[in-house]
């Protein structure tokens, strides 16, 4: 059965040539979905918006962002400020101070995660080919160029690829782009359903980034668990 790692545990690295990573909840924060992040930020701002309304607003904003004509050029600030504006529009809240507070804090948290993860990824890039597989709006290459986390051999954005997680075809495409056998690739992501299961289905090694309190599914077996992306270096030895 899958189990957490300890500092003495490591993944057998024999034959491991590449590491693929999810973006949201993986590269920009440890196992924190964007919606949950926004819920915390609204609460910290003292709003009393019901959870169900926030959820509707978040996913309405998500859908609207996909439809932005020049979305491919959106960097972090433009993407987040636009998303928050769509959220508040859906909520009928005309509150510029709240919009700035929510967006600016989300951006600062993201940049903090980038800064924390960058040294790790740059060290790993000396040993492995790195890539990103993400459900995104079509701007993932722009976002990663801004983040300057590491040289990525492969960047797959679902909106650009025309395939979205949890479809294993997106992972099959990553395998083809890398030109490597699936068993030589480790995939790391925070969603069991969208990351672990489809990556495992195409034959990749898998690691689940999850909060310690999260329930560990029994299947598929052979999945490594980490509580922070910083544990990845110990995992691969």
BELFEN-V367351 format. One record per backbone hydrogen bond with DSSP energy under -1.0 kcal/mol. NH is the residue of the N-H (numbers start at 1). CO is the residue of the C=O. E is the energy in kcal/mol with one decimal. If there is no record, write none. Layout:
NH,CO,E  NH,CO,E
This chain:
5,225,-1.3  9,6,-1.0  11,235,-6.7  16,13,-2.3  17,184,-3.1  18,184,-1.8  19,129,-2.7  20,186,-3.1  21,131,-2.3  22,188,-2.3  26,23,-2.3  27,23,-2.0  28,23,-1.4  31,25,-2.9  31,29,-1.0  37,33,-2.3  38,34,-2.6  39,35,-2.5  40,36,-2.1  41,37,-1.9  42,38,-2.7  43,39,-2.1  44,40,-2.6  45,41,-1.4  46,43,-1.7  47,42,-2.0  54,50,-2.2  55,51,-2.4  56,52,-2.1  57,53,-2.5  58,54,-2.7  59,55,-2.2  60,56,-2.0  61,57,-2.3  62,58,-2.3  63,59,-2.1  64,60,-2.1  65,61,-2.4  66,62,-1.6  68,65,-1.4  71,68,-1.5  73,70,-2.0  74,71,-2.0  79,75,-2.4  80,76,-2.7  81,77,-2.6  82,78,-2.1  83,79,-2.3  84,80,-2.7  85,81,-2.1  86,82,-2.3  87,83,-2.3  88,84,-2.7  89,85,-2.1  90,86,-2.2  91,87,-1.6  92,89,-1.0  93,88,-2.9  95,93,-1.1  99,95,-2.4  100,96,-2.5  101,97,-2.3  102,98,-2.8  103,99,-2.5  104,100,-2.8  105,101,-1.9  106,102,-2.1  107,103,-2.6  108,104,-2.3  109,105,-2.6  110,106,-2.2  111,107,-2.6  112,108,-2.0  113,109,-1.9  114,110,-2.5  115,111,-2.7  116,112,-2.1  117,113,-2.5  118,114,-2.1  121,117,-2.4  122,118,-2.5  123,119,-1.9  124,120,-2.5  125,121,-2.1  126,123,-1.2  127,124,-1.6  128,124,-2.8  129,17,-2.5  131,19,-1.9  132,154,-2.3  133,21,-2.3  134,156,-2.8  143,139,-2.6  144,140,-2.7  145,141,-1.8  146,142,-1.9  147,143,-2.2  148,144,-1.9  153,130,-2.9  154,130,-1.0  156,132,-3.2  158,134,-2.5  161,157,-2.9  162,158,-2.0  167,164,-2.1  170,167,-1.8  172,168,-2.3  173,169,-2.2  174,170,-1.5  175,171,-2.1  176,172,-2.1  177,173,-2.6  178,174,-2.3  179,175,-1.9  180,175,-1.2  184,181,-2.0  185,182,-2.0  186,18,-2.5  187,205,-2.8  188,20,-2.5  189,207,-1.8  195,191,-1.9  196,191,-1.9  197,192,-2.7  199,195,-1.9  200,196,-2.7  201,197,-2.1  202,198,-1.2  203,200,-1.5  204,199,-2.2  205,185,-2.6  207,187,-2.5  208,224,-3.4  209,189,-2.6  210,226,-2.5  214,211,-2.2  224,206,-2.1  225,3,-1.1  226,208,-2.7  231,228,-1.9  232,229,-2.0  235,231,-1.8  236,232,-2.1
